Amino acid sequence: MKNRNVIYAAILSALVCLALVLKAQAAPDTALPGFNTADGDHALFSVTTGIANSAFGWYALFADTDGSYNTAVGAGALDLNNGLENTAVGVAALLLNSTGSDNNAFGSTALEFNTTGTFNNAHGRGALFSNVDGFENNAMGDLALFSNTSGGFNTAVGDDALVAVTTGNSNTALGDEAGTNLVDGEGNIYIGTLVNQGGTGVSDGELEIIRIGNDTAFDFPYDTFIAGIFNRAVDVGTAQFVYADDTGKLGTVLVNAAGNKVATPQAMLNESRNQQKRIAELEGTVERLAAMVKEQAAQIQKVSAQLEVIKPAPQVVANKP
């Protein structure tokens, strides 16, 4: 969590120093207390104990009473806010925010329905428009993450990116209209314009799927290059053949239309591994047998030497005349 006490102390210290510097100057009759600044019909109209707020525009920060360190620029920006450290630039940006804090909205209606969500960043018209209590989302582009209500940790960069996500979490989409079909899936990654718009195998509830590039079912004349693969060593004990179908899906297991596994070169590779294992075991056995034979030969030689030592000397018989 952010250490607000340290931040607040630094901000207050700076404001107090500024106030002391300007002490000799007469404040205008319409100046607001607590380092607050307002310009516009009913801007900061209800402020009481809130400090260091800036409101510029019709009803900007209108209902704020004790919220502090907020900046609202645009008609209705942060209209109902009582949260802390929010920045809204654009008509109706963060319009309904109540106690949500640490949000940044740039663009008309950006984060308009946010009430209690925190640490969201919306840059673009209607970005994170429907967010209510979702948190730590990042949306950049018109209507990016437009439908998100309570999902968190999502990142959408590009117009309409992740536009349909409502409650999904931890999704990433880079590119205009990337991930537009996703609604409540989690942990998905989409890279490229129009990725996940309804091609073969696409589901709105995808879980931890990675899609890079447009749907290849339309036979786009594209090639894919990935560095760091060619001529790199792979453990033969765990290596797998990789296959690709006409949707661009990658996998290591081949199945037929019924979903049953079919024979593959992988089986040959596995059999080769088994043969190598058996050969290695046989080689080990041969080495052990050779060592045993060598040891037995040495024992036999030793016994032979001992027998030679204890062998009786030959007797000489003298011939009588």
Legacy VTK file of the C-alpha trace (Angstrom):
# vtk DataFile Version 3.0
C-alpha trace
ASCII
DATASET POLYDATA
POINTS 321 float
0.000 0.000 0.000
1.082 3.527 -0.690
2.364 5.383 2.371
-0.103 8.270 2.366
1.147 9.758 5.643
4.578 10.445 4.171
3.071 11.821 0.955
0.575 14.000 2.815
3.257 15.376 5.108
5.405 16.339 2.128
2.484 17.995 0.348
1.369 19.921 3.421
4.931 21.039 4.122
5.244 22.389 0.586
1.877 24.152 0.785
2.665 25.721 4.153
5.985 27.013 2.830
4.191 28.475 -0.170
1.610 30.098 2.102
4.337 31.719 4.212
6.007 33.090 1.106
2.709 34.607 -0.053
1.596 35.724 3.393
2.255 39.369 2.698
-0.046 39.307 -0.323
-3.743 39.944 0.183
-5.955 36.961 -0.674
-8.953 37.574 -2.931
-12.367 37.748 -1.264
-13.445 34.502 -2.994
-10.437 32.460 -1.908
-11.227 29.058 -0.375
-9.625 27.774 2.834
-7.356 24.778 3.030
-5.340 25.485 -0.131
-8.408 24.737 -2.256
-8.979 26.346 -5.656
-12.235 26.466 -7.581
-13.396 28.138 -10.767
-16.779 27.317 -12.267
-20.462 27.119 -11.386
-20.770 25.167 -8.086
-17.186 23.933 -8.341
-16.040 22.661 -4.909
-19.379 23.930 -3.630
-19.599 21.668 -0.552
-16.006 21.536 0.641
-15.530 21.627 4.424
-12.365 19.980 5.739
-10.915 18.790 2.445
-7.618 20.400 1.526
-5.510 21.039 -1.561
-8.282 20.350 -4.058
-8.498 22.036 -7.453
-11.780 22.216 -9.367
-12.280 23.882 -12.731
-15.606 23.504 -14.455
-19.358 23.297 -13.911
-20.063 21.260 -10.748
-16.505 19.951 -10.668
-15.910 18.340 -7.249
-19.362 19.673 -6.320
-20.132 17.239 -3.446
-16.626 16.986 -2.046
-16.599 17.759 1.672
-13.536 16.147 3.232
-11.781 14.599 0.249
-8.309 15.990 -0.312
-5.607 16.309 -2.979
-8.064 15.916 -5.834
-7.913 17.674 -9.200
-10.984 18.014 -11.413
-10.974 19.746 -14.791
-14.180 19.618 -16.827
-17.924 19.877 -16.329
-19.045 17.310 -13.748
-15.569 15.952 -13.209
-15.372 14.220 -9.809
-18.827 15.642 -9.126
-19.743 13.336 -6.196
-16.234 12.647 -4.974
-15.136 12.342 -1.369
-12.091 10.208 -2.077
-8.422 11.091 -1.993
-5.784 11.847 -4.618
-7.949 11.482 -7.699
-7.276 13.330 -10.943
-10.032 13.768 -13.517
-9.618 15.730 -16.747
-12.597 15.687 -19.093
-16.357 16.117 -19.059
-17.927 13.695 -16.521
-14.591 12.033 -15.836
-14.904 10.153 -12.526
-18.371 11.709 -12.303
-19.844 9.277 -9.743
-16.724 8.578 -7.711
-17.555 8.486 -4.011
-14.707 7.123 -1.884
-12.450 5.685 -4.555
-8.904 6.967 -4.327
-5.706 7.223 -6.357
-7.528 7.121 -9.702
-6.493 8.994 -12.839
-9.034 9.681 -15.587
-8.174 11.628 -18.740
-10.898 11.929 -21.354
-14.612 12.604 -21.408
-16.588 10.019 -19.367
-13.414 8.167 -18.424
-14.088 6.160 -15.239
-17.514 7.826 -15.137
-19.251 5.160 -13.017
-16.374 4.471 -10.655
-17.490 4.717 -7.030
-15.045 2.837 -4.793
-12.437 1.517 -7.232
-8.845 2.426 -6.502
-5.534 2.833 -8.358
-7.135 2.819 -11.807
-5.683 4.669 -14.791
-7.945 5.575 -17.703
-6.680 7.555 -20.698
-9.196 7.988 -23.505
-12.854 8.756 -24.125
-14.968 6.284 -22.187
-11.970 4.337 -20.943
-13.001 2.217 -17.941
-16.395 3.912 -18.323
-18.423 1.269 -16.413
-15.910 0.545 -13.675
-17.549 0.560 -10.242
-15.183 -1.067 -7.773
-12.520 -2.614 -9.988
-8.991 -1.777 -8.977
-5.502 -1.436 -10.430
-6.709 -1.455 -14.028
-4.896 0.384 -16.791
-6.814 1.450 -19.900
-5.354 3.556 -22.709
-7.476 4.228 -25.772
-11.065 5.184 -26.589
-13.461 2.737 -24.895
-10.618 0.582 -23.623
-11.988 -1.660 -20.840
-15.299 0.140 -21.384
-17.519 -2.552 -19.791
-15.338 -3.451 -16.833
-17.255 -3.219 -13.560
-15.291 -5.094 -10.921
-12.384 -6.759 -12.685
-8.904 -5.948 -11.466
-5.303 -5.963 -12.683
-6.327 -5.650 -16.341
-4.252 -3.749 -18.894
-5.744 -2.614 -22.213
-3.799 -0.491 -24.700
-5.637 0.412 -27.902
-9.084 1.663 -28.929
-11.750 -0.845 -27.806
-9.130 -3.132 -26.289
-10.819 -5.533 -23.821
-14.008 -3.544 -24.443
-16.356 -6.358 -23.310
-14.563 -7.482 -20.153
-16.804 -7.081 -17.113
-15.412 -9.107 -14.201
-12.317 -10.722 -15.679
-8.996 -10.244 -13.905
-5.335 -10.022 -14.899
-5.906 -9.818 -18.661
-3.571 -7.955 -21.029
-4.460 -6.686 -24.505
-2.187 -4.620 -26.756
-3.618 -3.333 -30.035
-6.805 -1.740 -31.351
-9.780 -4.020 -30.602
-7.518 -6.634 -29.066
-9.382 -9.102 -26.859
-12.811 -7.685 -27.766
-14.636 -11.015 -27.280
-13.389 -11.635 -23.774
-15.974 -11.124 -21.002
-14.984 -12.874 -17.802
-11.821 -14.815 -18.603
-8.666 -14.411 -16.551
-4.940 -14.300 -17.126
-5.164 -13.986 -20.927
-2.718 -12.134 -23.185
-3.651 -10.701 -26.591
-1.077 -8.928 -28.741
-2.068 -7.439 -32.102
-4.928 -5.554 -33.692
-8.273 -7.421 -33.798
-6.909 -10.415 -31.864
-9.693 -12.551 -30.292
-12.597 -11.247 -32.348
-14.340 -14.555 -32.819
-12.131 -16.871 -34.861
-12.106 -20.657 -34.579
-11.633 -21.848 -31.011
-12.158 -18.434 -29.447
-14.165 -18.379 -26.214
-15.389 -15.422 -24.194
-14.389 -17.230 -20.999
-10.824 -18.030 -21.908
-8.419 -18.778 -19.072
-4.685 -18.104 -19.309
-4.602 -18.108 -23.127
-1.887 -16.328 -25.104
-2.841 -15.035 -28.563
-0.375 -13.107 -30.717
-1.489 -11.748 -34.092
-4.746 -11.852 -36.051
-6.852 -14.973 -36.530
-4.945 -17.060 -39.099
-8.075 -18.963 -40.195
-8.384 -16.436 -43.039
-5.049 -17.578 -44.521
-3.253 -14.306 -43.952
0.134 -14.356 -45.727
2.107 -13.792 -42.554
5.124 -15.526 -41.073
6.130 -15.738 -37.437
9.670 -15.266 -36.225
10.689 -15.865 -32.609
14.290 -15.366 -31.591
16.101 -17.573 -29.103
14.753 -20.923 -30.421
16.849 -21.990 -33.420
20.063 -23.857 -32.610
19.330 -23.884 -28.897
19.879 -26.984 -26.755
16.837 -28.877 -25.430
16.878 -31.678 -22.859
16.244 -34.908 -24.798
14.660 -36.416 -21.718
11.781 -33.930 -21.713
11.697 -32.638 -25.314
8.368 -32.688 -27.200
7.383 -32.233 -30.834
5.328 -29.030 -31.329
2.429 -28.892 -33.805
0.294 -26.034 -35.182
-3.266 -26.230 -36.557
-5.007 -23.870 -38.992
-6.113 -21.524 -36.193
-2.526 -20.926 -35.123
-2.932 -23.002 -31.965
0.221 -24.726 -30.771
0.374 -28.033 -28.925
2.377 -31.207 -28.329
-0.474 -33.752 -28.607
-2.332 -34.634 -31.818
-6.039 -35.520 -31.555
-8.671 -36.456 -34.127
-12.122 -34.899 -34.576
-13.407 -36.947 -31.640
-10.680 -35.615 -29.407
-8.803 -38.914 -29.217
-5.035 -39.033 -29.357
-3.459 -40.312 -32.570
-0.059 -41.805 -33.275
2.635 -39.167 -33.601
6.389 -38.907 -34.114
6.395 -38.202 -30.398
5.762 -41.910 -29.823
8.808 -42.700 -31.941
10.829 -40.211 -29.945
9.605 -41.751 -26.696
10.510 -45.264 -27.978
13.930 -43.943 -28.975
14.355 -42.588 -25.463
13.373 -45.973 -24.018
15.848 -47.746 -26.297
18.585 -45.333 -25.281
17.731 -46.020 -21.667
17.870 -49.793 -22.224
21.161 -49.472 -24.102
22.578 -47.402 -21.263
21.437 -50.066 -18.774
22.998 -52.854 -20.888
26.230 -50.910 -21.191
26.259 -50.522 -17.441
25.687 -54.262 -17.003
28.515 -55.093 -19.443
30.856 -52.765 -17.582
29.976 -54.436 -14.284
30.490 -57.921 -15.763
33.820 -56.882 -17.265
34.934 -55.597 -13.887
33.876 -58.880 -12.259
35.760 -60.934 -14.875
38.837 -58.794 -14.399
38.629 -59.218 -10.635
38.166 -62.992 -10.975
41.166 -63.209 -13.329
43.242 -61.369 -10.761
42.075 -63.802 -8.044
42.919 -66.800 -10.221
46.360 -65.396 -10.924
46.896 -64.832 -7.214
45.857 -68.384 -6.335
48.108 -69.769 -9.059
51.052 -67.880 -7.641
50.336 -69.199 -4.152
50.136 -72.783 -5.450
53.431 -72.349 -7.216
55.063 -71.331 -3.941
53.823 -74.321 -1.966
54.488 -76.855 -4.749
56.980 -79.526 -3.409
60.474 -79.571 -4.858
61.205 -82.477 -7.252
62.999 -85.547 -5.679
66.352 -86.767 -7.165
66.853 -90.564 -7.082
70.411 -91.810 -7.225
71.112 -94.895 -9.383
72.801 -97.763 -7.565
75.715 -99.515 -9.267
LINES 1 322
321 0 1 2 3 4 5 6 7 8 9 10 11 12 13 14 15 16 17 18 19 20 21 22 23 24 25 26 27 28 29 30 31 32 33 34 35 36 37 38 39 40 41 42 43 44 45 46 47 48 49 50 51 52 53 54 55 56 57 58 59 60 61 62 63 64 65 66 67 68 69 70 71 72 73 74 75 76 77 78 79 80 81 82 83 84 85 86 87 88 89 90 91 92 93 94 95 96 97 98 99 100 101 102 103 104 105 106 107 108 109 110 111 112 113 114 115 116 117 118 119 120 121 122 123 124 125 126 127 128 129 130 131 132 133 134 135 136 137 138 139 140 141 142 143 144 145 146 147 148 149 150 151 152 153 154 155 156 157 158 159 160 161 162 163 164 165 166 167 168 169 170 171 172 173 174 175 176 177 178 179 180 181 182 183 184 185 186 187 188 189 190 191 192 193 194 195 196 197 198 199 200 201 202 203 204 205 206 207 208 209 210 211 212 213 214 215 216 217 218 219 220 221 222 223 224 225 226 227 228 229 230 231 232 233 234 235 236 237 238 239 240 241 242 243 244 245 246 247 248 249 250 251 252 253 254 255 256 257 258 259 260 261 262 263 264 265 266 267 268 269 270 271 272 273 274 275 276 277 278 279 280 281 282 283 284 285 286 287 288 289 290 291 292 293 294 295 296 297 298 299 300 301 302 303 304 305 306 307 308 309 310 311 312 313 314 315 316 317 318 319 320
